[in-house]
Amino acid sequence: MKIKQQILSHSTFVTVLLLFFVVLWFVTQSFVATEPKTLKPLIETSSRCFTSASQNKEQLIIYATSQKVAKSIINSLCEDAVVTKQYGEVRGFWGYRTADSIEFVGKGIADLILAKNNIMSAFKAESTYNYQPIVGFPSYTAFFISAKEKPKIEKQYFLDKRIGLLDYPTSRSGHILPKQTFKELGINLENLDVTYASSHSELRELLANGEVDIIASFWKNTDQQSFSKNYITPISSNIIGTRWYLKMQHENTDLLCAIQTNLLALSQSQTSSYFNHVEPYWQCSDSDAVFLGEGDD
């Protein structure tokens, strides 16, 4: 009898335990079902806005190398009358690495993209996707910049210096041209003390903090607050500036002219003496758009 009671007691315990796990499973599933299916990324890399024609499913996709620039042009184009006639949504992406630009250029993802002409040429994007330059920023000069002396373009000078370069293989002023100079001087990069930075701003911080002796970059007017213009040496001049390109799969001149107008207005609102000078490449009228050419070529 006792054995039978023990068996029943054990059976009851197992049944209760199973019921407990079943209830626990249902509660857990209910909780999980209320959780969002996707997690919000830690780093925001895109933004969107809807035009007044929100029923239109067409998207105008934009890519820029700056979050501030991307969001500004997105918001501007969402309110544009021409864009509203053709698109229901304007979506913008941004990235700070060369790999990000290459991804968008190489696959022709963006309708409107801010990119360097050497990247566009490397992927033959203008012929493959018919990207047309809309506006461009001025040509500039690349420099070696020091905090304490004027750099010398001599082999012996660089051998005992700590040098700051950009970790972007497509950056002309911060990577390509200084490395080209070292090669021309017969310097093996392995014999140099090089520190790589992720941006031109970071390069300037390294120099200002005494972590490097020389950096390769362009010169900004605001640099005079931290460095002396007497301590810069040109590497190369007339480097073609960054450009905005529009993918022209159709002769959509209304859209081209509307975007050029918005880009010119955006440029005028910039505080930088470089970025508020932009050159339009098209002559727009009420009935047509004529390509004026690229002044840097």
Buried (B, 14 or more C-beta within 10 A) or exposed (E): EEEEEEEEEEEEEEEEEEEEEEEEEEEEEEEEEEEEEEEEEEEEEBBBBBBEBEEBEEEBBBBBBEBEBBBBBBBBBBEBEBBBBBBBBBBBBBBBEBEBBBBBBBEBBBBBBBBBBEBBEEBEBBEEBBBBBBBBBBEBBBBBBBBEEEBEEEEEBBEEBBBBBBBBEBBBBBBBBBBEBBEEBEBEEEEBEBBBBEBBEBBBBBBBEEEBBBBBBBBBEEBEEEBBEEBBBEBBEEBBBBBBBBBBEEEBBBBBBBBBBBBBEBBEEBEEEBBEEBBBBBEBEEEEBEEEEEEBE
